[in-house]
Amino acid sequence: MVYNNLVCGEVIKNIGNYSLAILNSNEKTRYTVYIGKNEIPGIFYGKTDTLKYIPKFKHINVGDEVVTSGLDGIFYKGAKVGIITEIIQKKLYQEAKVKLFYNDLHPEFFYVIEGGNNGN
């Protein structure tokens, strides 16, 4: 789900003409992202607003923009997720905290996108 090209959550189930969705604030929300201009891969984890499994050999910075990668078929490439606020070094990979662009405290309506990779 996106609102003004800002990622706010994902549809998890279709029921007839309706869909069940979860917001980024839900602990079950997960999708692939790119970090910064070099499109460094990671996986967004909801509720904690954390990016995990970022390759340790790739350099990321506080302030880097995070966008959807489109690789998982959930979203198209380039929907805005947030900005990195903290980097955490793990033994085998990096993690990063993200300040989300979308404020899910005041949802109004959402656009649900079918076929996140636009048929590519």
Secondary structure as GFF3:
##gff-version 3
##sequence-region A 1 120
A	DSSP	beta_strand	2	3	.	.	.	ID=ss1
A	DSSP	beta_strand	6	7	.	.	.	ID=ss2
A	DSSP	beta_strand	9	15	.	.	.	ID=ss3
A	DSSP	beta_strand	18	23	.	.	.	ID=ss4
A	DSSP	beta_strand	30	35	.	.	.	ID=ss5
A	DSSP	beta_strand	40	45	.	.	.	ID=ss6
A	DSSP	beta_strand	50	55	.	.	.	ID=ss7
A	DSSP	beta_strand	65	68	.	.	.	ID=ss8
A	DSSP	beta_strand	80	89	.	.	.	ID=ss9
A	DSSP	beta_strand	93	100	.	.	.	ID=ss10
###
